Amino acid sequence: MRSFLKKAVLLLLALAVLVAVTFVAFPGLKYEIYRKLPPKMRWNISYALTDKFVVGMVYFVERNNQLLLVRHTYQDKWALPGGWVERNESFEESARRELDEELNIKIDDFEVLEVNKVPRSGIINIAIRGRLKEKHVTIRDGEIYGYRFFDLHHLPDDVIYTHKPYIKRYLEARRPPRQLPPEEPAPSTPPERQSP
């Protein structure tokens, strides 16, 4: 039995080397073969060979120039509310679901602020801004034990490190553009020349 397994492994290895050499020698061949496969099989091959990502979201929820931050039971620092996008969900649907599940709130005026890939990971983070519709927030999720609205100019120092860059960029984007000093108008007539 052991001899049979050894031969089978060697045969599979030789076949793999032969296929690899063939594809290196004839680079267009793999695409010709791929095109002849049924669409479902092509899709399955593409899915198996591509990178997979998890899409996370952070939400900038404002009320009267104040930003909502939460404290999670597993992290003793302030954080932006957030969650994961589920399969077949739009960004807006995900934000509505997560904020309703965790804090019983609804937001309007959705805007995607930025999309970033977390370095050396399979995570894509999306930052979304929205305005709070309700006056009251109710914690409905066991992973959140506190929340607070902070003045945008007096945010706490103890924010989780992964959210600090998002908050910094958010605040910079909210600042009004810097006003340049007005240019002096050009004289309507050229200055007179003085003779020597």
TIMI-455745 format. One record per residue (C-alpha): residue number from 1; residue in three letters; chain; x, y, z. Coordinates in nm, 4 decimals. Example, Ala and Ser with C-alpha at 12.3 -4.5 7.8 and 13.67 -1.06 7.14 Angstrom:
     n   res   chain       east      north         up
     1   Ala       A     1.2300    -0.4500     0.7800
     2   Ser       A     1.3670    -0.1060     0.7140
//
This chain:
     n   res   chain       east      north         up
     1   Met       A     0.0000     0.0000     0.0000
     2   Arg       A     0.2838     0.2376     0.0880
     3   Ser       A     0.4486     0.1730    -0.2467
     4   Phe       A     0.1233     0.2604    -0.4269
     5   Leu       A     0.0909     0.5920    -0.2382
     6   Lys       A     0.4517     0.6770    -0.3107
     7   Lys       A     0.3995     0.6115    -0.6833
     8   Ala       A     0.0753     0.8135    -0.6858
     9   Val       A     0.2437     1.1117    -0.5193
    10   Leu       A     0.5376     1.0950    -0.7616
    11   Leu       A     0.2982     1.0720    -1.0573
    12   Leu       A     0.1000     1.3756    -0.9363
    13   Leu       A     0.4218     1.5687    -0.8794
    14   Ala       A     0.5477     1.4827    -1.2292
    15   Leu       A     0.2118     1.5865    -1.3767
    16   Ala       A     0.2214     1.9194    -1.1896
    17   Val       A     0.5759     1.9876    -1.3159
    18   Leu       A     0.4708     1.8994    -1.6717
    19   Val       A     0.1715     2.1358    -1.6542
    20   Ala       A     0.3859     2.4152    -1.5068
    21   Val       A     0.6536     2.3751    -1.7763
    22   Thr       A     0.3852     2.3717    -2.0483
    23   Phe       A     0.2269     2.6939    -1.9175
    24   Val       A     0.5679     2.8622    -1.8909
    25   Ala       A     0.6615     2.7549    -2.2446
    26   Phe       A     0.3205     2.8545    -2.3850
    27   Pro       A     0.1917     3.1440    -2.1672
    28   Gly       A    -0.1274     3.1998    -2.3683
    29   Leu       A    -0.2343     2.8356    -2.3381
    30   Lys       A    -0.3813     2.8647    -1.9884
    31   Tyr       A    -0.6105     3.1475    -2.1067
    32   Glu       A    -0.7223     2.9436    -2.4083
    33   Ile       A    -0.8097     2.6521    -2.1788
    34   Tyr       A    -0.9760     2.8875    -1.9276
    35   Arg       A    -1.1983     3.0423    -2.1984
    36   Lys       A    -1.3261     2.6989    -2.3025
    37   Leu       A    -1.4405     2.6088    -1.9496
    38   Pro       A    -1.8076     2.6524    -1.8518
    39   Pro       A    -1.8796     2.9963    -1.6935
    40   Lys       A    -1.9601     2.8481    -1.3508
    41   Met       A    -1.6270     2.6637    -1.3414
    42   Arg       A    -1.4401     2.9793    -1.4549
    43   Trp       A    -1.6087     3.1770    -1.1763
    44   Asn       A    -1.5154     2.9123    -0.9164
    45   Ile       A    -1.1522     2.9128    -1.0324
    46   Ser       A    -1.1364     3.2944    -1.0225
    47   Tyr       A    -1.2925     3.3007    -0.6767
    48   Ala       A    -1.0499     3.0381    -0.5431
    49   Leu       A    -0.7436     3.2189    -0.6796
    50   Thr       A    -0.8234     3.5781    -0.5801
    51   Asp       A    -0.7545     3.7469    -0.2490
    52   Lys       A    -1.0440     3.7666    -0.0038
    53   Phe       A    -1.1210     4.0788     0.1954
    54   Val       A    -1.3262     4.1659     0.4986
    55   Val       A    -1.4938     4.5057     0.4779
    56   Gly       A    -1.5103     4.7006     0.8028
    57   Met       A    -1.6741     5.0353     0.8584
    58   Val       A    -1.6346     5.3257     1.0981
    59   Tyr       A    -1.9115     5.5809     1.1348
    60   Phe       A    -1.8791     5.9522     1.1997
    61   Val       A    -2.2126     6.0348     1.3625
    62   Glu       A    -2.2569     6.4041     1.4359
    63   Arg       A    -2.5101     6.5964     1.6402
    64   Asn       A    -2.4768     6.9738     1.6894
    65   Asn       A    -2.1047     6.9767     1.6034
    66   Gln       A    -2.0398     6.6891     1.8402
    67   Leu       A    -1.9002     6.3491     1.7441
    68   Leu       A    -2.0360     6.0228     1.8841
    69   Leu       A    -1.7750     5.7913     2.0371
    70   Val       A    -1.8382     5.4592     2.2123
    71   Arg       A    -1.6583     5.2361     2.4622
    72   His       A    -1.6503     4.8632     2.3990
    73   Thr       A    -1.6460     4.6003     2.6722
    74   Tyr       A    -1.3321     4.4472     2.5212
    75   Gln       A    -1.1369     4.7755     2.4882
    76   Asp       A    -1.1088     5.0469     2.7502
    77   Lys       A    -1.0685     5.3328     2.5039
    78   Trp       A    -1.3024     5.5517     2.3047
    79   Ala       A    -1.3761     5.4465     1.9471
    80   Leu       A    -1.5918     5.5399     1.6541
    81   Pro       A    -1.8989     5.3199     1.6197
    82   Gly       A    -1.8357     5.0549     1.3578
    83   Gly       A    -1.9077     4.7125     1.2234
    84   Trp       A    -1.8656     4.4706     0.9352
    85   Val       A    -2.0407     4.4745     0.6004
    86   Glu       A    -2.2395     4.1559     0.5521
    87   Arg       A    -2.2712     3.9726     0.2213
    88   Asn       A    -2.5095     4.1420    -0.0261
    89   Glu       A    -2.5296     4.4583     0.1853
    90   Ser       A    -2.4598     4.8112     0.0628
    91   Phe       A    -2.2474     5.0453     0.2745
    92   Glu       A    -2.5562     5.2438     0.3679
    93   Glu       A    -2.7543     4.9307     0.4616
    94   Ser       A    -2.4646     4.8093     0.6754
    95   Ala       A    -2.4359     5.1433     0.8560
    96   Arg       A    -2.8117     5.1576     0.9209
    97   Arg       A    -2.8175     4.7991     1.0516
    98   Glu       A    -2.5102     4.8309     1.2763
    99   Leu       A    -2.6128     5.1644     1.4298
   100   Asp       A    -2.9655     5.0381     1.4915
   101   Glu       A    -2.8435     4.7086     1.6443
   102   Glu       A    -2.5827     4.8668     1.8698
   103   Leu       A    -2.7231     5.2084     1.9634
   104   Asn       A    -3.0851     5.2207     1.8442
   105   Ile       A    -3.0155     5.5247     1.6264
   106   Lys       A    -3.0904     5.6266     1.2710
   107   Ile       A    -2.8807     5.8602     1.0597
   108   Asp       A    -2.9378     6.0698     0.7480
   109   Asp       A    -2.7137     6.2345     0.4901
   110   Phe       A    -2.4834     5.9394     0.4281
   111   Glu       A    -2.1501     6.0157     0.2721
   112   Val       A    -1.8583     5.7820     0.2097
   113   Leu       A    -1.5521     5.9733     0.3268
   114   Glu       A    -1.2710     5.7337     0.2467
   115   Val       A    -1.1838     5.3751     0.1641
   116   Asn       A    -0.8558     5.2278     0.2910
   117   Lys       A    -0.6917     4.8875     0.2889
   118   Val       A    -0.5321     4.8060     0.6220
   119   Pro       A    -0.1634     4.7276     0.5460
   120   Arg       A    -0.0569     4.3626     0.5641
   121   Ser       A    -0.4125     4.2393     0.6156
   122   Gly       A    -0.7216     4.1357     0.4261
   123   Ile       A    -0.9269     4.4210     0.5740
   124   Ile       A    -1.0719     4.7150     0.3860
   125   Asn       A    -1.2061     4.9970     0.6047
   126   Ile       A    -1.4658     5.2448     0.4901
   127   Ala       A    -1.5377     5.5676     0.6774
   128   Ile       A    -1.8945     5.6989     0.6545
   129   Arg       A    -2.0419     6.0251     0.7804
   130   Gly       A    -2.4030     6.0749     0.8819
   131   Arg       A    -2.6231     6.3097     1.0816
   132   Leu       A    -2.8178     6.1772     1.3779
   133   Lys       A    -3.1982     6.1882     1.3476
   134   Glu       A    -3.2891     6.0988     1.7070
   135   Lys       A    -3.2188     6.2882     2.0256
   136   His       A    -3.1709     5.9743     2.2349
   137   Val       A    -2.9209     5.6934     2.2089
   138   Thr       A    -2.9910     5.3573     2.3727
   139   Ile       A    -2.7223     5.0918     2.4074
   140   Arg       A    -2.8700     4.7692     2.2706
   141   Asp       A    -2.5580     4.5609     2.2215
   142   Gly       A    -2.3609     4.3797     2.4921
   143   Glu       A    -2.0257     4.4774     2.3413
   144   Ile       A    -2.0817     4.8497     2.4042
   145   Tyr       A    -2.0902     4.9742     2.7623
   146   Gly       A    -2.0779     5.3498     2.7110
   147   Tyr       A    -2.1134     5.6348     2.4653
   148   Arg       A    -2.0725     6.0091     2.4637
   149   Phe       A    -2.0967     6.3026     2.2257
   150   Phe       A    -1.7731     6.5026     2.2283
   151   Asp       A    -1.7230     6.8553     2.1028
   152   Leu       A    -1.5244     6.8314     1.7810
   153   His       A    -1.2573     7.0599     1.9254
   154   His       A    -1.2278     6.8727     2.2575
   155   Leu       A    -1.2029     6.5045     2.1701
   156   Pro       A    -1.0543     6.2683     2.4308
   157   Asp       A    -0.6924     6.1563     2.4124
   158   Asp       A    -0.7711     5.7920     2.4888
   159   Val       A    -0.9066     5.6945     2.1448
   160   Ile       A    -0.7994     5.3563     2.0048
   161   Tyr       A    -0.4934     5.3994     1.7867
   162   Thr       A    -0.6550     5.2579     1.4708
   163   His       A    -0.9252     5.5276     1.4737
   164   Lys       A    -0.6987     5.8272     1.5432
   165   Pro       A    -0.5876     5.8705     1.1786
   166   Tyr       A    -0.9502     5.8596     1.0596
   167   Ile       A    -1.0530     6.1231     1.3129
   168   Lys       A    -0.7549     6.3434     1.2245
   169   Arg       A    -0.8383     6.3328     0.8520
   170   Tyr       A    -1.2061     6.3918     0.9280
   171   Leu       A    -1.1330     6.7041     1.1319
   172   Glu       A    -0.8910     6.8358     0.8697
   173   Ala       A    -1.1519     6.7888     0.5969
   174   Arg       A    -1.4127     6.9797     0.8025
   175   Arg       A    -1.1949     7.2896     0.8396
   176   Pro       A    -1.2859     7.5749     0.6099
   177   Pro       A    -1.0313     7.6349     0.3379
   178   Arg       A    -0.7550     7.8707     0.4392
   179   Gln       A    -0.8220     8.2223     0.3143
   180   Leu       A    -0.5403     8.3839     0.1244
   181   Pro       A    -0.4868     8.7552     0.1756
   182   Pro       A    -0.6521     8.9585    -0.0980
   183   Glu       A    -0.4270     9.0569    -0.3805
   184   Glu       A    -0.3566     9.4235    -0.4234
   185   Pro       A    -0.5250     9.5505    -0.7362
   186   Ala       A    -0.2960     9.6312    -1.0233
   187   Pro       A    -0.2654    10.0024    -1.0897
   188   Ser       A    -0.4953    10.1188    -1.3652
   189   Thr       A    -0.2264    10.3374    -1.5182
   190   Pro       A     0.1409    10.2649    -1.5238
   191   Pro       A     0.3494    10.4690    -1.2814
   192   Glu       A     0.5166    10.7727    -1.4321
   193   Arg       A     0.8809    10.7483    -1.5124
   194   Gln       A     1.1104    10.9904    -1.3532
   195   Ser       A     1.3789    11.1330    -1.5695
   196   Pro       A     1.7347    11.1227    -1.4444
//
